[in-house]
Amino acid sequence: MGSVTGTGGGACVAVRETHAAVVFLVGDRAYKMKKPVDLGFLDFTAEPARRAACHREVVLNRRLAPDVYLGDVRGHRPARRAGRAARGDAPDGHPCAGQRSR
């Protein structure tokens, strides 16, 4: 599993949302993170469910677009304040499906 942190080396970041996911467009990459929601027909409230959904998306879509789907990655949000990670506020990584966006 790979990892993505911050803004992609200074690349412009655009964010798009759906009912169940947030997509971060960073340079020529897209990272799709499942939201921790329960919509009745899907339940992503637990991190293992979000991780499994990202993995299934990559496996399913790689069959038809192997050069687009890069695999499972962990997205990390940079701490906004120096002491934030020390207090345990910074997340240790969110499961994402990594893709080429262009």
Beta strands, then each sheet from edge to edge (+ up, - down):
strand 1: 2-5
strand 2: 13-17
strand 3: 21-26
strand 4: 29-34
strand 5: 69-76
strand 6: 94-100
sheet 1: 1+ 5+ 6- 4+ 3- 2+
end
